[in-house]
Amino acid sequence: MVDLIKDYLFPHDSIRPVQDTFLKEASDALNKRENILIHAPTGVGKTTVIGVALAHALKNNLNVFFLTPMHTQHTIAIETLKKIKDKFKLDINGVNIIGKKWMCSQSNVTDLSSSEFSEFCKELKKDDTCQFYLNTYDKKGKKIKPTFATKLFIEKFQEPLHVDELVSEAKNLKLCPYEVSCQVAKNAKIMIADYYHVLNPVIRESLFRRISKEIQNSILIFDEAHNVVKRSRAMLSSSISSFTISRAIKEAKFHKLPDVEDIIKGVQNCFERLINKKLSLTLNESLITKDEFNEELKNAADFSEIIDKLEFLSDLVYKNQKKCSSAVLSGFISSWQNDSNAYTRILKRSLTSNGKIFYSLSHICLDPSIITSPLIGQAYCSIFMSGTLNPIQMHKDLMGIKAKTIELTNPFPSKNRLNLIAPIVTTKYTKRTEEMFTKIANSCAKICNNIQGNSAIFFPSYNIRNIVYKIFSQICNKTLFLEHQNITKSEKEEMLEKFKNCNGAVLMAVSGGSLGEGVDYFNNVLKCVIIAGLPLTRPDLETSELIRYYDFRFGKGWDYAYTYPAIIKTLQNAGRCIRSEKDRGVIVFMDERFAWQNYKKLFEKEFEYKITLNPDIEVKEFWNS
């Protein structure tokens, strides 16, 4: 065991049996340069794979990229790296990089879209108006070099820093945190970064050039890898709305460009004609072909003239403000010309939060393998790991990769966890009545009121949560916490801290929200998790198109686009409860559909469960045993 700990650069004192299997499989995949998908439930200690990857990288002169879908998941990776360095006295460095926008020291940039921020940043650097960038690099002479202040910063911080620490220190010294991180990364062996740093081809090429790395010499580790498919599709998708076009008209008017204003108004007229043709009072969304929009655009101006005028306007806008709708419009019209059948195009009528009608036109990618397949083909080796990679074949299919697959069992004692399926209510659309919502509230209250500690209830949507809350709040005798739809990082951290310090509170959240996965409730903070309803995707046109496309590709459209994603969300919610071998907790899947065979079969691989019509009694007996 001692040899294994050294060989795997394992940061703890002993390796548990399931961890042993996990690390051996990862090591074997690296030695064979074989991609691997590992279904590894909570408790396996997935982050310890950093040690295995580092050991292999050091022997073979490679680099490691540990990639996550959420900033909050960087913390444990940095702590693991620090332990490895201290325990094995390694003279290596690592760097924690998040999106440039989130590291930027300029004010009021976080509400910009990625494309808007990219253009804004580019404009500031081009015009030499970003003091943070100018303090970071010496632009005298032919070559741009780090300034003396930047070099001092890099020398001072040899230990891996949490990104908040790095941003704070760099900002105090008036340096650009992102550029400083890139300088540190040049000599770092491991980079802890976000998915899009590597998945997005444009960003990857730029980042790797900056930090002097090559994809073929890189080991990629995708944490919470069940998110890769969704994130890849999102990166390749784009949309505009009636608001985008209206704002672009205002930009042209402000800069006194009547000819550009006329062209954008022409685009607006095209948009409105499409709406009148394709949508009715009762039809809120419609498929659009590439040619339908292009034929309308011809009435505004020649395609190349539209793009040229919009780009000219964009350059002017970015000199005065950060947001630029004309750039968004230009980018969308360009991307619309893609001929691939792996996309769908949808025109849609929606409501804002305050009830105002708006329209959107979307160019939606259906096939994530457009990104993942070539990327994984280039990398030295890729490790995908998650506690919810079942069904594992689905992820292989959708990413379009060749890989070995491993499914590990839950390492925690089964006696510490009670898993219940309670088919006593449902959030099925056709059965959503006041009586049903009252029954859901009563059933949840009966359980939560008898839990000695904190509970969490996850709902399919904020709307259902809000309806149930009105009833639940009257009959639950616990302190209640509500996850808000647009909760910020700081608001989330503050709320979680208050929740964790309570001994008898209920968190009411949403299955697909930011508190349903990627959040560690340590020290047995959660005694009970209730999944109140099956979080199926709304059966809209996008879902229908995904079902159609996955049927065409794999013959499993319904499963891959509709059924499995909902179950994965619920299993992520369930995973918030038991976080260590000493934790005890109850998980209640509360919806009649969880007892149906097509859903129930997906639980059978995960854990033992009991079907009951009296979950409150079962819960009480479990805690009294």
C-alpha positions as CSV (number, residue, x, y, z in Angstrom):
1,M,0.0,0.0,0.0
2,V,2.9,2.4,0.8
3,D,4.2,1.9,-2.8
4,L,0.8,2.6,-4.2
5,I,0.5,5.8,-2.2
6,K,3.9,6.9,-3.7
7,D,3.2,5.7,-7.2
8,Y,-0.2,7.5,-7.2
9,L,1.0,10.6,-5.3
10,F,-2.0,9.8,-3.1
11,P,-2.5,12.8,-0.7
12,H,-4.0,10.8,2.3
13,D,-2.6,8.2,4.7
14,S,-4.5,5.1,3.4
15,I,-6.3,4.0,0.2
16,R,-9.7,2.4,0.6
17,P,-10.6,-0.6,-1.6
18,V,-12.9,1.3,-4.1
19,Q,-10.3,4.1,-4.3
20,D,-7.6,1.5,-5.1
21,T,-9.7,0.2,-8.0
22,F,-10.4,3.8,-9.2
23,L,-6.8,4.9,-9.2
24,K,-5.5,1.6,-10.8
25,E,-8.0,2.0,-13.6
26,A,-7.0,5.6,-14.1
27,S,-3.3,4.7,-14.0
28,D,-3.8,1.9,-16.5
29,A,-5.6,4.2,-18.9
30,L,-2.7,6.7,-18.8
31,N,-0.1,4.0,-19.3
32,K,-2.0,2.7,-22.4
33,R,-3.0,6.2,-23.6
34,E,-6.6,5.1,-23.5
35,N,-9.5,7.4,-22.8
36,I,-11.7,6.3,-19.9
37,L,-15.1,7.1,-18.5
38,I,-15.4,6.4,-14.8
39,H,-18.8,6.3,-13.0
40,A,-17.6,7.0,-9.5
41,P,-20.2,7.6,-6.8
42,T,-19.7,10.1,-3.9
43,G,-17.1,8.9,-1.5
44,V,-14.6,7.4,-4.1
45,G,-12.5,10.6,-3.7
46,K,-12.4,11.5,-7.4
47,T,-10.1,14.5,-7.0
48,T,-7.3,12.1,-5.9
49,V,-6.9,11.2,-9.6
50,I,-4.8,14.4,-9.8
51,G,-2.0,12.6,-8.1
52,V,-2.1,9.7,-10.6
53,A,-2.1,12.1,-13.5
54,L,0.7,14.2,-12.1
55,A,2.9,11.1,-11.5
56,H,2.4,10.1,-15.1
57,A,3.0,13.7,-16.3
58,L,6.2,14.0,-14.4
59,K,7.6,10.8,-15.9
60,N,6.6,11.6,-19.4
61,N,7.0,15.4,-19.6
62,L,3.3,16.1,-19.9
63,N,0.9,18.6,-18.5
64,V,-2.4,18.1,-16.7
65,F,-5.6,20.0,-17.1
66,F,-8.2,19.4,-14.4
67,L,-11.5,20.8,-15.8
68,T,-14.7,21.6,-14.0
69,P,-18.1,23.0,-15.1
70,M,-18.3,25.3,-12.0
71,H,-16.0,27.7,-10.2
72,T,-16.9,26.3,-6.8
73,Q,-15.4,22.9,-7.8
74,H,-11.9,24.4,-8.2
75,T,-11.4,24.8,-4.4
76,I,-11.1,21.1,-3.6
77,A,-8.7,20.5,-6.5
78,I,-6.4,23.3,-5.3
79,E,-6.4,21.8,-1.8
80,T,-5.7,18.3,-3.1
81,L,-2.7,19.7,-5.1
82,K,-1.4,21.5,-2.0
83,K,-1.5,18.3,0.0
84,I,0.3,16.4,-2.8
85,K,3.1,19.0,-2.9
86,D,3.5,19.1,0.8
87,K,3.4,15.3,1.3
88,F,5.8,14.3,-1.5
89,K,8.0,17.5,-1.4
90,L,7.4,18.1,-5.1
91,D,8.9,21.2,-6.8
92,I,6.0,21.8,-9.1
93,N,3.4,24.5,-9.4
94,G,-0.2,24.7,-10.5
95,V,-2.5,27.5,-11.5
96,N,-6.2,28.1,-11.0
97,I,-7.8,29.8,-14.0
98,I,-11.5,30.7,-14.4
99,G,-13.1,32.7,-17.2
100,K,-11.3,36.0,-18.0
101,K,-14.5,37.9,-17.4
102,W,-14.7,36.7,-13.9
103,M,-11.1,37.5,-13.2
104,C,-11.2,41.0,-14.8
105,S,-10.5,44.0,-12.5
106,Q,-12.5,46.4,-14.7
107,S,-15.8,47.4,-13.2
108,N,-19.2,46.1,-14.2
109,V,-18.2,43.4,-16.7
110,T,-19.8,40.3,-15.1
111,D,-23.2,41.0,-16.8
112,L,-21.6,41.0,-20.2
113,S,-22.0,37.9,-22.5
114,S,-18.8,36.0,-23.3
115,S,-18.6,37.4,-26.8
116,E,-19.3,41.0,-25.5
117,F,-16.6,40.8,-22.9
118,S,-14.1,39.3,-25.4
119,E,-14.6,42.2,-27.8
120,F,-14.6,44.8,-25.0
121,C,-11.3,43.4,-23.6
122,K,-9.8,43.3,-27.1
123,E,-10.7,46.9,-27.7
124,L,-9.2,48.1,-24.4
125,K,-5.9,46.4,-25.2
126,K,-5.8,47.6,-28.7
127,D,-6.3,51.2,-27.6
128,D,-3.9,50.9,-24.6
129,T,-6.7,52.0,-22.2
130,C,-6.5,49.1,-19.8
131,Q,-4.1,50.1,-17.0
132,F,-4.1,46.6,-15.5
133,Y,-2.8,45.1,-18.8
134,L,-0.3,47.9,-19.3
135,N,1.1,47.3,-15.8
136,T,1.4,43.6,-16.5
137,Y,3.3,43.8,-19.8
138,D,6.1,46.0,-21.2
139,K,5.1,46.8,-24.7
140,K,8.3,48.6,-25.6
141,G,10.3,47.1,-28.4
142,K,9.3,44.3,-30.8
143,K,8.4,41.8,-28.1
144,I,5.8,42.1,-25.4
145,K,7.4,41.0,-22.1
146,P,6.2,40.8,-18.4
147,T,7.0,43.9,-16.4
148,F,9.3,43.8,-13.4
149,A,6.1,44.0,-11.2
150,T,4.7,40.9,-12.9
151,K,7.9,38.9,-12.5
152,L,8.0,39.8,-8.8
153,F,4.4,38.6,-8.4
154,I,5.2,35.3,-10.1
155,E,8.3,34.7,-7.9
156,K,6.3,35.6,-4.7
157,F,3.5,33.1,-5.3
158,Q,5.0,29.7,-6.0
159,E,2.3,27.9,-4.1
160,P,-1.0,27.1,-6.0
161,L,-3.5,29.9,-5.1
162,H,-7.2,29.9,-4.9
163,V,-8.4,32.1,-7.7
164,D,-10.0,34.6,-5.3
165,E,-6.6,35.0,-3.6
166,L,-4.8,35.5,-6.9
167,V,-7.4,38.0,-8.2
168,S,-7.3,40.0,-5.0
169,E,-3.4,40.2,-4.9
170,A,-3.1,41.0,-8.6
171,K,-5.8,43.7,-8.3
172,N,-4.0,45.3,-5.3
173,L,-0.9,45.5,-7.4
174,K,-2.8,46.9,-10.4
175,L,-2.0,43.8,-12.5
176,C,-4.3,41.8,-14.8
177,P,-5.2,38.7,-12.9
178,Y,-5.8,36.6,-16.0
179,E,-2.6,37.6,-17.7
180,V,-0.6,37.0,-14.5
181,S,-2.2,33.5,-14.3
182,C,-1.2,32.8,-17.9
183,Q,2.4,33.7,-17.0
184,V,2.4,31.4,-14.0
185,A,0.9,28.7,-16.2
186,K,3.9,28.7,-18.5
187,N,5.9,26.9,-15.8
188,A,3.0,25.1,-14.1
189,K,2.6,21.3,-14.4
190,I,-1.2,21.3,-13.7
191,M,-3.9,23.8,-14.7
192,I,-7.2,23.8,-12.9
193,A,-9.6,25.5,-15.3
194,D,-13.2,25.6,-16.6
195,Y,-14.5,23.3,-19.3
196,Y,-14.7,26.0,-22.0
197,H,-10.9,26.8,-21.6
198,V,-10.4,23.5,-23.4
199,L,-13.7,22.6,-25.1
200,N,-14.0,25.9,-27.0
201,P,-11.6,25.6,-29.9
202,V,-11.0,29.3,-30.2
203,I,-10.3,29.9,-26.5
204,R,-8.2,26.7,-26.3
205,E,-6.0,27.8,-29.2
206,S,-5.5,31.2,-27.6
207,L,-4.9,29.9,-24.1
208,F,-2.5,27.1,-25.1
209,R,-0.5,29.6,-27.2
210,R,-0.3,32.0,-24.2
211,I,0.8,29.4,-21.7
212,S,3.1,27.5,-24.1
213,K,1.3,24.2,-23.9
214,E,0.3,21.7,-26.6
215,I,-2.9,19.6,-26.6
216,Q,-1.1,16.5,-27.7
217,N,1.1,16.7,-24.6
218,S,-1.8,17.2,-22.2
219,I,-3.8,14.9,-20.0
220,L,-7.4,16.1,-19.7
221,I,-9.4,15.3,-16.6
222,F,-13.1,16.2,-16.8
223,D,-14.7,16.4,-13.4
224,E,-18.5,16.1,-13.1
225,A,-18.3,14.9,-16.7
226,H,-22.1,14.4,-17.1
227,N,-22.1,18.1,-17.9
228,V,-19.8,17.9,-20.9
229,V,-22.5,17.1,-23.4
230,K,-24.8,20.0,-22.4
231,R,-21.9,22.5,-22.2
232,S,-20.5,21.5,-25.6
233,R,-23.9,22.0,-27.2
234,A,-24.3,25.4,-25.6
235,M,-20.9,26.6,-26.8
236,L,-21.9,25.9,-30.4
237,S,-25.4,27.5,-30.1
238,S,-26.3,31.1,-30.5
239,S,-29.4,33.3,-30.5
240,I,-30.7,36.8,-30.9
241,S,-33.9,38.4,-29.6
242,S,-36.1,41.4,-30.5
243,F,-34.3,43.2,-27.7
244,T,-30.9,42.6,-29.4
245,I,-32.1,44.2,-32.6
246,S,-33.7,47.2,-30.9
247,R,-30.5,47.9,-28.9
248,A,-28.5,47.6,-32.1
249,I,-30.7,50.3,-33.7
250,K,-30.2,52.6,-30.7
251,E,-26.4,52.0,-31.0
252,A,-26.5,53.1,-34.7
253,K,-28.6,56.1,-33.8
254,F,-26.3,57.2,-31.0
255,H,-23.3,57.1,-33.3
256,K,-25.2,59.0,-36.0
257,L,-24.9,56.3,-38.7
258,P,-28.2,56.6,-40.5
259,D,-27.2,54.1,-43.3
260,V,-26.3,51.5,-40.6
261,E,-29.5,52.3,-38.7
262,D,-31.5,51.7,-41.9
263,I,-29.9,48.3,-42.5
264,I,-30.6,47.2,-38.9
265,K,-34.2,48.4,-39.2
266,G,-34.3,46.3,-42.4
267,V,-33.2,43.2,-40.4
268,Q,-35.8,44.1,-37.8
269,N,-38.5,44.1,-40.5
270,C,-37.3,40.7,-41.7
271,F,-37.6,39.4,-38.2
272,E,-41.1,40.7,-37.8
273,R,-42.2,39.3,-41.2
274,L,-40.9,35.9,-40.0
275,I,-42.8,36.2,-36.8
276,N,-46.0,37.0,-38.7
277,K,-45.5,34.1,-41.1
278,K,-44.5,31.4,-38.6
279,L,-46.2,32.2,-35.3
280,S,-49.8,32.6,-34.5
281,L,-51.7,33.6,-31.3
282,T,-51.7,30.0,-30.2
283,L,-48.3,28.9,-31.6
284,N,-45.4,30.1,-29.6
285,E,-42.5,28.5,-31.4
286,S,-41.7,27.3,-34.9
287,L,-38.9,25.6,-36.8
288,I,-37.2,27.9,-39.3
289,T,-35.0,26.9,-42.2
290,K,-31.7,28.6,-43.0
291,D,-33.1,29.8,-46.3
292,E,-36.2,31.3,-44.8
293,F,-34.3,33.8,-42.7
294,N,-31.7,34.4,-45.5
295,E,-34.4,35.2,-48.1
296,E,-35.9,37.7,-45.7
297,L,-32.4,39.3,-45.1
298,K,-32.0,39.9,-48.8
299,N,-34.7,42.5,-48.4
300,A,-32.6,44.5,-45.9
301,A,-29.2,44.5,-47.8
302,D,-26.6,42.3,-49.3
303,F,-25.3,39.8,-46.8
304,S,-21.7,41.0,-46.9
305,E,-22.9,44.6,-46.5
306,I,-24.9,43.8,-43.4
307,I,-21.9,42.1,-41.7
308,D,-19.5,44.9,-42.8
309,K,-21.8,47.7,-41.4
310,L,-22.5,45.9,-38.2
311,E,-18.8,45.3,-37.6
312,F,-18.0,48.9,-38.3
313,L,-20.6,50.0,-35.8
314,S,-19.4,47.4,-33.2
315,D,-15.9,49.0,-33.3
316,L,-17.3,52.4,-32.4
317,V,-19.6,51.0,-29.7
318,Y,-16.8,49.2,-27.9
319,K,-14.8,52.5,-27.6
320,N,-17.6,53.9,-25.3
321,Q,-19.3,51.0,-23.6
322,K,-18.9,47.3,-22.7
323,K,-22.1,45.8,-24.1
324,C,-22.6,45.7,-27.9
325,S,-25.7,44.3,-29.5
326,S,-24.6,45.1,-33.0
327,A,-21.6,42.6,-32.5
328,V,-24.0,40.0,-31.1
329,L,-26.3,40.5,-34.2
330,S,-23.3,40.3,-36.6
331,G,-22.0,37.1,-35.0
332,F,-25.4,35.4,-35.1
333,I,-26.0,36.2,-38.8
334,S,-22.6,34.8,-39.6
335,S,-23.1,31.6,-37.6
336,W,-26.6,31.1,-39.1
337,Q,-24.9,30.3,-42.5
338,N,-23.7,26.9,-41.1
339,D,-25.1,24.1,-43.3
340,S,-24.7,21.2,-40.9
341,N,-27.7,19.0,-40.2
342,A,-26.5,18.8,-36.6
343,Y,-28.2,22.1,-35.9
344,T,-31.8,23.2,-35.6
345,R,-33.3,26.7,-35.9
346,I,-36.2,27.9,-33.8
347,L,-38.3,31.1,-33.7
348,K,-39.9,31.6,-30.3
349,R,-42.3,33.9,-28.4
350,S,-41.5,34.2,-24.7
351,L,-42.3,36.4,-21.6
352,T,-39.8,38.3,-19.5
353,S,-39.9,38.0,-15.7
354,N,-42.2,41.1,-15.6
355,G,-44.6,39.7,-18.3
356,K,-43.4,41.6,-21.4
357,I,-43.5,39.7,-24.7
358,F,-40.3,39.2,-26.7
359,Y,-39.2,37.1,-29.6
360,S,-36.0,35.1,-30.1
361,L,-34.4,33.3,-33.0
362,S,-32.0,30.5,-32.1
363,H,-29.4,28.4,-33.9
364,I,-29.1,25.4,-31.7
365,C,-26.4,22.6,-31.9
366,L,-27.8,19.1,-31.4
367,D,-24.5,17.2,-31.6
368,P,-21.8,17.8,-28.9
369,S,-19.4,15.5,-30.7
370,I,-18.6,18.3,-33.1
371,I,-16.4,19.7,-30.2
372,T,-15.6,16.6,-28.2
373,S,-14.6,14.1,-30.8
374,P,-11.7,16.0,-32.4
375,L,-10.5,17.4,-29.1
376,I,-10.3,13.9,-27.4
377,G,-8.6,12.6,-30.6
378,Q,-5.8,15.1,-30.2
379,A,-5.2,15.0,-26.4
380,Y,-2.6,12.6,-24.9
381,C,-5.3,11.0,-22.8
382,S,-8.7,12.0,-21.3
383,I,-10.3,10.9,-18.1
384,F,-14.1,11.6,-17.7
385,M,-15.4,11.1,-14.2
386,S,-18.7,11.7,-12.4
387,G,-21.0,10.2,-9.8
388,T,-23.8,10.2,-12.4
389,L,-22.3,8.8,-15.6
390,N,-24.9,6.0,-15.9
391,P,-26.0,5.0,-18.4
392,I,-22.3,5.3,-19.4
393,Q,-22.8,4.2,-23.1
394,M,-25.0,7.3,-23.6
395,H,-22.1,9.6,-22.8
396,K,-19.7,7.7,-25.1
397,D,-22.3,7.9,-27.9
398,L,-23.1,11.6,-27.5
399,M,-19.4,12.7,-27.2
400,G,-18.5,10.5,-30.2
401,I,-15.3,9.0,-28.5
402,K,-13.6,5.7,-28.1
403,A,-13.0,5.0,-24.4
404,K,-12.9,2.3,-21.8
405,T,-15.7,2.4,-19.3
406,I,-15.7,1.6,-15.6
407,E,-18.6,1.6,-13.1
408,L,-17.6,1.6,-9.4
409,T,-20.0,0.8,-6.6
410,N,-20.8,3.2,-3.7
411,P,-18.1,2.8,-1.0
412,F,-20.3,3.9,1.9
413,P,-22.1,1.5,4.2
414,S,-25.7,0.8,2.9
415,K,-27.0,0.8,6.4
416,N,-26.2,4.5,6.7
417,R,-28.6,5.4,3.9
418,L,-32.3,4.9,3.5
419,N,-33.5,5.2,-0.1
420,L,-37.2,5.5,-0.7
421,I,-39.4,5.7,-3.7
422,A,-42.7,7.2,-2.6
423,P,-45.3,7.0,-5.5
424,I,-47.9,9.1,-3.5
425,V,-47.8,12.3,-5.5
426,T,-46.7,13.5,-9.0
427,T,-45.8,16.7,-10.7
428,K,-47.0,15.3,-14.1
429,Y,-48.4,18.2,-16.1
430,T,-51.8,16.7,-16.5
431,K,-52.2,16.2,-12.7
432,R,-51.0,19.6,-11.5
433,T,-53.9,20.7,-9.4
434,E,-54.2,22.6,-6.1
435,E,-55.1,19.4,-4.4
436,M,-51.9,17.7,-5.7
437,F,-49.6,20.6,-4.7
438,T,-51.2,20.6,-1.2
439,K,-50.5,16.8,-1.0
440,I,-46.9,17.4,-2.0
441,A,-46.5,20.1,0.7
442,N,-48.1,18.0,3.4
443,S,-46.0,14.9,2.5
444,C,-42.7,16.9,2.6
445,A,-43.7,18.6,5.8
446,K,-44.4,15.3,7.6
447,I,-40.9,14.2,6.7
448,C,-39.0,17.4,7.4
449,N,-40.7,18.2,10.7
450,N,-39.4,14.9,12.1
451,I,-35.8,15.3,10.9
452,Q,-33.4,16.2,13.6
453,G,-31.2,18.4,11.4
454,N,-31.3,20.0,8.0
455,S,-33.3,18.8,4.9
456,A,-33.3,19.8,1.3
457,I,-36.2,19.6,-1.2
458,F,-35.5,19.7,-4.9
459,F,-38.4,20.6,-7.3
460,P,-38.6,20.3,-11.1
461,S,-39.0,24.1,-11.5
462,Y,-39.1,27.4,-9.6
463,N,-42.8,27.7,-10.5
464,I,-43.7,24.4,-8.8
465,R,-41.4,25.2,-5.9
466,N,-43.1,28.6,-5.3
467,I,-46.6,27.1,-5.4
468,V,-45.7,24.4,-2.9
469,Y,-43.8,26.9,-0.7
470,K,-46.9,28.9,-0.1
471,I,-48.6,25.8,1.5
472,F,-45.4,24.3,3.0
473,S,-44.4,27.4,4.8
474,Q,-47.6,27.3,6.8
475,I,-47.2,23.7,8.0
476,C,-43.4,23.3,8.3
477,N,-42.0,24.2,11.7
478,K,-38.4,24.6,10.4
479,T,-36.4,27.6,9.2
480,L,-36.8,27.9,5.4
481,F,-34.2,28.8,2.8
482,L,-35.1,29.5,-0.8
483,E,-32.8,29.3,-3.8
484,H,-33.4,32.2,-6.1
485,Q,-33.3,31.8,-9.9
486,N,-30.6,34.3,-10.6
487,I,-28.6,33.8,-7.4
488,T,-25.1,35.2,-7.5
489,K,-22.0,33.4,-6.3
490,S,-21.6,35.6,-3.2
491,E,-25.4,35.3,-2.4
492,K,-25.2,31.5,-2.7
493,E,-22.1,31.2,-0.5
494,E,-23.7,33.5,2.2
495,M,-27.0,31.5,2.1
496,L,-25.2,28.1,2.3
497,E,-23.1,29.3,5.3
498,K,-26.3,30.3,7.2
499,F,-28.0,27.0,6.2
500,K,-25.1,24.9,7.4
501,N,-25.0,26.8,10.7
502,C,-28.7,25.9,11.3
503,N,-29.7,22.7,13.1
504,G,-33.2,22.2,11.8
505,A,-33.7,24.0,8.5
506,V,-35.1,23.2,5.1
507,L,-33.6,24.3,1.8
508,M,-36.1,24.5,-1.0
509,A,-34.3,24.4,-4.4
510,V,-34.6,23.3,-8.0
511,S,-33.2,20.0,-9.4
512,G,-31.3,21.7,-12.2
513,G,-30.2,24.7,-10.1
514,S,-26.8,25.6,-8.8
515,L,-27.5,24.0,-5.3
516,G,-28.5,20.6,-6.7
517,E,-25.0,19.6,-7.8
518,G,-21.4,20.5,-7.3
519,V,-22.0,21.7,-3.8
520,D,-20.5,19.8,-0.8
521,Y,-22.6,19.7,2.3
522,F,-19.9,18.5,4.6
523,N,-20.1,17.2,8.2
524,N,-23.5,15.5,7.6
525,V,-25.2,18.9,7.2
526,L,-28.0,17.3,5.2
527,K,-29.9,14.5,7.0
528,C,-32.6,14.3,4.4
529,V,-33.0,15.0,0.7
530,I,-36.4,14.9,-1.0
531,I,-36.7,15.0,-4.8
532,A,-40.3,16.2,-5.1
533,G,-41.2,15.5,-8.7
534,L,-39.4,14.2,-11.8
535,P,-37.5,17.1,-13.5
536,L,-38.2,16.2,-17.1
537,T,-37.3,18.8,-19.8
538,R,-40.2,20.8,-21.1
539,P,-41.4,19.0,-24.2
540,D,-40.7,22.0,-26.5
541,L,-39.3,22.1,-30.0
542,E,-35.7,21.9,-28.9
543,T,-36.4,18.7,-27.0
544,S,-38.4,17.3,-29.9
545,E,-35.5,18.0,-32.3
546,L,-33.0,16.4,-29.9
547,I,-35.2,13.3,-29.7
548,R,-35.4,13.2,-33.5
549,Y,-31.7,13.7,-34.0
550,Y,-30.7,11.1,-31.3
551,D,-33.2,8.6,-32.8
552,F,-31.5,9.2,-36.2
553,R,-28.0,8.8,-34.8
554,F,-28.4,6.1,-32.1
555,G,-32.0,4.9,-32.1
556,K,-32.4,6.1,-28.5
557,G,-33.9,9.6,-28.9
558,W,-36.4,9.4,-26.1
559,D,-33.9,8.0,-23.6
560,Y,-31.0,10.2,-24.5
561,A,-32.9,13.5,-24.9
562,Y,-35.7,13.2,-22.3
563,T,-35.6,10.3,-19.8
564,Y,-32.0,9.9,-18.8
565,P,-31.1,13.6,-18.3
566,A,-34.0,13.9,-15.8
567,I,-32.8,10.9,-13.8
568,I,-29.2,12.2,-13.8
569,K,-30.5,15.5,-12.2
570,T,-32.3,13.6,-9.5
571,L,-29.2,11.4,-8.7
572,Q,-27.1,14.5,-8.5
573,N,-29.6,15.9,-6.0
574,A,-29.5,12.6,-4.0
575,G,-25.7,12.8,-3.9
576,R,-25.8,15.9,-1.8
577,C,-26.9,13.9,1.2
578,I,-24.2,11.3,2.0
579,R,-20.7,12.8,1.6
580,S,-18.6,10.6,3.9
581,E,-18.6,7.1,5.3
582,K,-19.7,8.4,8.7
583,D,-22.8,10.3,7.4
584,R,-26.3,9.0,7.8
585,G,-29.2,10.2,5.7
586,V,-32.5,9.7,4.0
587,I,-33.2,10.1,0.3
588,V,-36.9,10.2,-0.9
589,F,-37.8,10.1,-4.5
590,M,-41.3,11.5,-4.3
591,D,-43.3,11.0,-7.6
592,E,-45.4,8.0,-8.8
593,R,-43.2,7.9,-12.0
594,F,-40.1,6.9,-10.0
595,A,-41.8,3.6,-9.5
596,W,-42.3,3.1,-13.3
597,Q,-40.0,0.5,-14.8
598,N,-38.4,2.8,-17.4
599,Y,-37.3,5.2,-14.6
600,K,-36.8,2.7,-11.8
601,K,-34.4,0.6,-13.8
602,L,-31.9,3.5,-13.7
603,F,-31.9,3.5,-9.9
604,E,-31.2,-0.2,-9.6
605,K,-27.6,0.2,-10.6
606,E,-27.0,3.0,-8.1
607,F,-28.4,1.6,-4.8
608,E,-30.9,-0.5,-2.9
609,Y,-34.3,1.2,-2.5
610,K,-37.7,0.6,-0.9
611,I,-41.0,1.6,-2.4
612,T,-43.4,2.9,0.2
613,L,-46.7,4.8,0.5
614,N,-45.7,6.0,4.0
615,P,-42.3,7.7,3.7
616,D,-42.7,9.6,6.9
617,I,-43.1,6.4,8.9
618,E,-40.1,4.8,7.2
619,V,-38.0,7.9,7.9
620,K,-39.0,8.0,11.5
621,E,-38.1,4.3,12.0
622,F,-34.8,4.8,10.3
623,W,-33.7,7.6,12.6
624,N,-35.0,5.7,15.7
625,S,-33.0,2.6,14.8
